[in-house]
Amino acid sequence: MQNNAAKLLAALGNCIESIQAHLATMDDAQLENLLESMPSKSIAGSAEMVMLIHLYRDIENRKRGSKVLPFPARKARPAPAT
């Protein structure tokens, strides 16, 4: 049973990576068109919801210029006293 679950999770991971790679090849207009064609309501955990999350992430990353802070954000260290 665990072996089957591991295989399914690996396949799911491969599919998600393929989606991300495909979205990276699309231009901004194509991403916006795809977003508009997606259903406005989708069930949590569904394929549509996963796709929407990846679409929103890619669009936002492009708007920000891929300047996303690492999580958790590192705090600035105080300058050493001289």
Secondary structure as GFF3:
##gff-version 3
##sequence-region A 1 82
A	DSSP	alpha_helix	2	25	.	.	.	ID=ss1
A	DSSP	alpha_helix	28	37	.	.	.	ID=ss2
A	DSSP	alpha_helix	47	64	.	.	.	ID=ss3
###
